[in-house]
Amino acid sequence: MPWRQLLWVDCLAGATAGTLMLTLHRLLASWYGVPVAFLLAMGAMNLVYASCSFMLARRSPRPRRLVAAMAIANMAWAPVCLALAWSVRDTATALGLLSLGFEACFVGALGWLEWRYRQLLSEPMPAVSQLSN
């Protein structure tokens, strides 16, 4: 995988998840067995996070402290997702719990990769003309 593009993956994933949650919140709430407000809050958080990762992804060079903060935020969101799953365990469907578990694994892994490659993610991006050589 081109590790330099990891922040773009992060941005796209957050934007997609947030948009789907906000757009389909009523349908997802019934499928997942969680309150509509729960999905609206998660969708909003995903879009805020996607905005931050977008602003960072398009910078070159990217400040290493901001890349590290993004990685830490992802790794911190993973246990939050698990805690949220625990909090709705009595009403959530298997699909709802699976979705929260998947998000926890995905953002945890993404955060770990961003942390591991934070130096590479902080280096200036090569110019387009350099990529064709």
Secondary structure, DSSP 8 states (H G I E B T S, - for coil): --GGGHHHHHHHHHHHHHHHHHHSHHHHHHHHT--HHHHHHHHHHHHHHHHHHHHHHT-SS--HHHHHHHHHHHHHHHHHHHHHHHHTTTT--HHHHHHHHHHHHHHHHHHHHHHHTHHHHHS----HHHHT-
